[in-house]
Amino acid sequence: MAIHAVGLDLPAALSVRDLAAAAGGDVTTYTGWPQVRVGGEEDHPATLASRALEVALRDAGIPASELKIVVSTGMSREYLGSWSLSTEVMRQHGAPSTCMPLDINCGCLATLWSLSLMQGWLAASGGGYAAIVSGERLSDTVDRSDNSAQNLWGYGDGGSAIIVGVGTGSPALWNLASTGFSSHAEFAGILRVEYGGTRNPVLPAGATNYRRFAPIPLSEVRAVYVNGYQDAFTTAQKSTTTVAERLVCNQVSPNFTPVIAEAAGIPMEHVIVTGEDAGHVGSADIGIGLRKLLDTEGATVPLALGASTPFAFGAAILEPAGTK
């Protein structure tokens, strides 16, 4: 499967320290990303994803009518689950009735997971194009007055879109060489919004939906992440002889990026770091990193991808297509 284009739509960058200080947070101990992208009233998840897709379609040189499927990978929602963000993006682009919508809920891993999923889906459907879109509005889900949640202060907003294809014969950036995944189902509830669903439909007086982490020791969480990434990258490498020279990965925090790099076998100086400018933008991080690499170096070297959510981990290796 080929990657044909990557589009972004990022709101303005703001200082995390300024935002936290204005909210009453103690910034003297903050060590996370310095900036975060913060959307305005009109920057809804589908809007961000749709704008990013417009850029990607233009760069790929194909109309929306050529898309066979649009996959939404973002965690953010404008309405309850009966509403489909992928379908809304299709509506905004006038996608044909032959285009299928698919929304995936797999946290920050979903964009990487969709590469493998679309490779199989397109091959089974006779080839063609797919769009993997992410629209995230994470900035307003974070309480920056809560000093115990400083690890979330750098979570922000943005949209990404990746055009992929099988058997299209069109110019490409990279080809997907391999993927690898690992899961840890025991962490299914480690990160969740507690109130509003069927288990706890009503927010009790004095409660908050800002607190999302289960009380698990950080050392245990870190160990699971390290093992999960190592297993994912090991599996990905078994399926190809291509050796990656750069790494694009989730930007959860500046302290954890080196852990992903070590699991991928990539030195930090070859990691594409986007958190310093955009913060952590959930499933859009992969698209943001790919776009930065394209703008600075182009699709010239083999590339590793790494992404995760607390209960699953993924890796991929891309080879330069050499045709664009």
C-alpha positions in Angstrom: 0.0 0.0 0.0 1.2 3.5 -0.9 1.0 6.7 1.0 0.2 9.4 -1.5 -0.3 12.6 0.5 -0.5 14.1 4.0 -2.6 17.1 4.9 -2.8 19.2 8.1 -5.0 21.8 9.7 -3.5 23.2 12.9 -5.0 26.1 15.0 -2.8 28.7 16.6 0.0 27.7 18.9 -0.2 29.1 22.5 2.1 28.8 25.5 1.2 26.0 27.8 2.6 27.9 30.8 0.6 30.9 30.0 -2.6 28.9 29.7 -1.9 27.1 32.9 -1.0 30.2 34.8 -4.2 31.9 33.7 -6.2 28.9 34.9 -4.4 29.0 38.3 -1.9 26.2 37.8 1.5 26.1 39.3 3.8 26.3 36.3 7.1 26.3 38.3 7.2 22.4 38.2 5.9 22.0 34.6 8.3 20.1 32.3 6.0 19.2 29.4 5.7 20.5 25.9 6.1 24.3 25.8 3.3 25.0 23.2 -0.1 23.6 22.4 -2.5 24.2 19.5 -5.8 25.5 20.7 -8.9 25.6 18.4 -11.6 28.3 18.3 -15.4 28.0 18.3 -15.5 26.8 14.7 -12.7 24.3 14.9 -14.8 21.2 15.5 -13.2 17.7 15.0 -14.9 17.1 11.7 -14.0 20.7 10.5 -10.4 20.2 11.4 -10.3 16.8 9.7 -12.2 18.0 6.6 -9.8 21.0 6.1 -6.8 18.6 6.4 -8.4 16.3 3.9 -8.8 19.2 1.4 -5.1 19.7 1.6 -4.3 16.0 1.2 -6.6 15.5 -1.8 -5.1 18.6 -3.5 -1.5 17.3 -2.9 -2.4 13.8 -4.1 -4.1 15.3 -7.2 -7.3 13.3 -6.8 -10.9 14.3 -6.2 -13.0 13.1 -3.3 -15.0 11.1 -5.8 -12.1 8.7 -6.1 -12.2 7.7 -2.4 -13.5 4.3 -1.6 -13.5 4.7 2.2 -12.9 7.5 4.8 -11.7 6.3 8.1 -11.9 8.6 11.2 -9.3 7.9 13.9 -9.7 10.8 16.3 -10.9 10.4 19.9 -12.8 13.7 19.9 -16.6 13.9 19.2 -19.0 16.6 18.4 -22.0 14.5 19.3 -22.8 11.1 20.9 -21.6 7.9 19.3 -24.6 7.5 16.9 -23.1 10.4 14.9 -20.2 9.4 12.5 -17.3 11.8 12.1 -16.1 10.0 8.9 -19.6 10.4 7.4 -19.6 14.1 8.2 -16.2 14.6 6.5 -17.6 12.7 3.5 -20.6 15.0 3.5 -18.4 18.1 3.6 -16.5 16.8 0.6 -19.4 15.5 -1.5 -18.1 12.0 -1.4 -20.1 9.6 -3.6 -22.5 6.9 -2.4 -19.9 4.3 -3.2 -17.6 5.7 -0.5 -17.9 4.0 2.9 -17.5 5.6 6.3 -15.7 4.0 9.2 -15.0 5.4 12.7 -12.4 3.7 14.9 -12.0 4.1 18.6 -8.5 3.0 19.5 -7.0 6.1 21.1 -3.8 7.6 19.7 -2.9 4.3 18.0 -5.9 4.5 15.6 -4.1 6.3 12.7 -1.3 3.8 12.6 -3.7 0.8 13.0 -5.7 2.2 10.1 -2.7 1.8 7.7 -2.7 -2.0 8.2 -6.5 -2.1 8.1 -6.7 -0.1 4.9 -4.0 -2.2 3.2 -6.2 -5.3 3.7 -9.5 -3.6 3.0 -8.4 -1.9 -0.3 -6.7 -5.1 -1.5 -9.9 -7.1 -0.9 -11.9 -4.4 -2.7 -9.9 -4.4 -5.9 -7.7 -1.5 -5.0 -8.2 2.2 -5.0 -7.9 5.2 -2.6 -8.7 5.7 1.1 -8.5 8.7 3.4 -7.4 8.3 7.0 -8.5 11.4 8.9 -8.2 12.6 12.4 -9.8 15.6 14.1 -8.9 16.2 17.7 -10.2 18.8 20.2 -8.3 17.8 23.3 -7.3 21.2 24.7 -10.6 21.9 26.4 -10.8 18.5 28.0 -7.8 19.3 30.3 -7.9 21.1 33.6 -4.8 23.2 33.6 -5.5 24.3 37.2 -4.9 20.8 38.4 -1.2 20.4 39.1 -1.5 16.6 39.5 -2.5 16.4 35.8 0.4 18.3 34.3 1.1 15.4 32.0 -2.2 16.4 30.2 -1.5 20.1 30.0 0.2 19.8 26.6 -2.8 18.0 24.9 -4.1 20.1 22.0 -6.1 20.4 18.9 -5.6 19.8 15.2 -6.6 17.8 12.1 -4.6 15.4 9.8 -5.4 13.4 6.7 -3.4 10.7 5.0 -4.3 9.5 1.5 -3.4 5.9 0.9 -3.9 3.6 -2.1 -3.5 0.1 -3.4 -2.9 -0.6 -7.1 -3.6 3.0 -8.2 -0.4 3.6 -10.3 -0.3 7.1 -8.9 2.8 8.9 -7.7 3.5 8.0 -4.0 5.6 9.1 -1.1 6.2 5.9 0.8 5.1 2.3 0.6 4.0 0.4 3.7 6.6 -2.3 4.3 5.3 -3.9 7.5 3.4 -3.4 10.7 3.4 -4.9 14.2 1.0 -4.6 17.2 0.8 -5.6 20.8 -2.1 -5.2 23.3 -2.5 -5.0 27.1 -6.3 -5.5 27.7 -5.7 -5.2 31.5 -5.4 -1.5 31.0 -8.8 -1.1 29.3 -10.0 1.3 31.9 -6.8 3.2 32.7 -7.8 6.3 30.7 -11.5 7.1 30.4 -14.1 9.8 30.9 -16.0 8.5 33.9 -19.4 10.1 33.6 -21.9 10.4 30.8 -22.2 6.8 29.6 -24.6 4.0 30.7 -22.6 3.0 33.8 -22.5 6.5 35.3 -24.8 8.6 33.2 -25.1 11.6 35.6 -22.2 13.7 36.9 -22.5 13.7 40.7 -22.3 17.0 42.6 -18.7 17.9 43.2 -17.3 15.4 40.7 -15.4 16.2 37.5 -14.8 14.5 34.1 -11.3 16.0 33.9 -9.8 13.2 36.0 -9.2 10.3 33.6 -6.4 8.2 34.8 -6.9 5.1 37.0 -4.7 5.0 40.1 -2.0 2.7 38.8 1.6 3.2 39.8 3.6 5.1 37.1 6.3 2.5 37.2 3.9 -0.2 36.2 2.4 1.9 33.4 5.9 2.7 32.1 6.9 -1.0 32.1 3.8 -1.9 30.1 4.5 0.8 27.6 8.1 -0.2 27.2 7.2 -3.9 26.7 4.3 -3.0 24.3 6.5 -0.9 22.1 9.3 -3.3 22.0 7.0 -6.2 21.0 5.4 -4.0 18.3 8.7 -2.9 16.7 10.1 -6.5 17.0 7.1 -7.8 15.1 7.2 -5.1 12.5 10.9 -5.8 11.8 10.4 -9.5 11.4 8.3 -8.9 8.2 10.8 -6.7 6.3 14.6 -6.3 5.7 14.1 -2.5 5.5 15.9 -0.7 8.3 14.3 2.6 9.3 16.5 5.8 9.5 13.9 8.2 11.0 11.1 7.8 13.5 7.6 9.5 13.6 5.7 8.8 16.8 3.1 9.9 19.2 4.2 13.0 21.2 2.7 12.1 24.6 5.5 13.9 26.4 9.1 15.0 25.9 10.1 12.6 28.6 8.6 9.5 26.9 9.7 10.2 23.3 13.2 8.7 24.0 11.6 5.5 25.2 9.8 5.0 21.9 13.0 5.9 20.0 14.9 3.2 22.0 12.3 0.6 21.2 12.5 1.5 17.5 16.3 1.4 17.6 16.4 5.0 16.4 18.7 7.6 17.9 16.9 10.7 19.3 18.6 13.0 16.8 16.7 11.1 14.0 13.3 11.4 15.7 10.8 13.8 14.2 9.8 15.9 17.2 6.6 17.9 16.8 5.5 18.2 20.4 7.6 21.3 20.9 5.4 23.2 18.4 2.0 21.4 18.5 1.9 19.5 21.8 0.2 16.1 21.8 -2.6 16.0 19.3 -3.8 12.4 19.8 -4.1 10.3 16.7 -3.1 13.3 14.6 0.5 13.1 15.8 1.4 10.6 13.1 0.2 12.9 10.3 1.8 16.0 11.9 5.2 14.1 12.1 4.9 12.9 8.5 4.1 16.3 7.2 7.1 17.8 9.1 9.4 15.2 7.6 8.1 15.9 4.1 8.6 19.6 4.6 12.2 19.3 5.9 13.6 16.2 4.2 11.1 14.7 1.8 10.2 11.1 1.5 13.8 10.1 1.0 14.6 7.5 3.8 13.0 4.4 5.3 10.8 5.5 8.2 9.5 3.9 11.4 6.2 4.8 12.9 5.2 4.3 16.6 1.9 4.9 18.3 0.0 3.7 21.4 -2.9 4.0 23.7 -2.7 2.5 27.2 -4.1 -0.8 26.1 -2.4 -1.3 22.7 0.8 -0.4 20.9 1.8 -0.3 17.2 4.7 0.1 14.9 5.2 0.3 11.1 8.0 0.6 8.7 7.7 2.7 5.5 9.9 2.5 2.4 10.4 5.5 0.1 8.4 5.0 -3.0 10.7 7.0 -5.2 8.0 8.1 -7.5 7.2 11.6 -6.2 
